[in-house]
Amino acid sequence: MIVSRINRGSEYPTPGQGRLIQLVSARHSLQTKLTASFIILILLISGLTFFYTYGATKAALKESTQDELIQVAGIMATQINGDNVILLQPGEENTTRFIGIRDHLAAMRANSNEITNAYIMKDSGNGIIFVVDDIYGTDSNAARIGESYTTGENSTIAEAMKNPVASKDFYTDKWGTFMSGYAPVRNSAGETVAVLGVDMTADKVMAKQDFIGYTIYLIMGLSALIAGLIIFYFSRTMIRDIRKLNDTAEKISMGDMSAMVNVQRNDEIGELANSFSRMVASLKIMMSDDDNKP
Amino acid sequence: MSQLSEHVLKETTVYLGPASGKFLERQTQSHLNGLQFDKLEKQHLDELVKWVGISAGLLIGKDKAEELVKKIQGL
């Protein structure tokens, strides 16, 4: 009888006795490989996305900063009377004309949180010189009338004699590292007599870039973590059922015919379990048939 | 082989594989008064189902055996 033969499972080595199939080490387990592969894949995709997104965002941020600087410089330049600016000569820092323009510049600059300096420059024929610096009188580093300005920005300032422009990139001078916007200051005849400049410190722009960078890093990190957990969970259930099949196979191979396949799934592993169960059942029937033969 | 025998064999093969014929033959011979499986008739089904449930349960587990029993009952 089938029943008697199956119940004789105890005559055979029990699982664990002379175990043929060793447990797979965590390092070589499919679960570890699957989880690690997916995490690496996610990190790779996220990394490439990060570099592309960060680069594009940085360029867009720079462009919007340049636009903002041009706009602010343009608006402030229209508020300055070029006729008064052109009259200022070296040594006239304490005149009412100078103080009036300087205070007007300082007041306009104070309306913007982003702008750290505002000043007026002109082309003396021998180079770019300062005319009004809005921090004159409050900062010992302020430029005086006629003080020459020589950095890589000179060509940009010269260009601003025609149209409002912004620095192509950050530049460094004795006051710090900035990105600036410039706009022409015109006289009553509409002629450009000077250039108004506004500065934004690199720190402020870099802080914006860093914020975007950190946000992308955070999103990437969280995505990788969540994806890793999901993959770990799914691979664990998959590997658990493969192990069950493996255990059953091992028991039967050791002669324990009472072993049964106990895997309920609707996927390919479920199909494998059904096929395996069918095979085992047939094997048991045939073996019991052989037992009944004389 | 009767049509009913063929259907029962077909359903049983899904669960017990190629040895299903031997299994069913043994059930009918042992529990249905020596009846040959290929002579199975509708009136034998209830008794056959009862023994298939018990014996298949030992081979493939109770849950799957119950599934098989329900399929045979539905024939």
Interface residues (C-beta under 8 A of the other chain):
Chain A: M1 I2 V3 I6 M260 V261 N262 Q264 S277 R278 M279 V280 A281 S282 L283 K284 I285 M286 D289
Chain B: T13 V14 Y15 L16 G17 P18 A19 S20 K22 F23 R26 S30 S55 A56 L58 L59 I60 G61 D63 K64
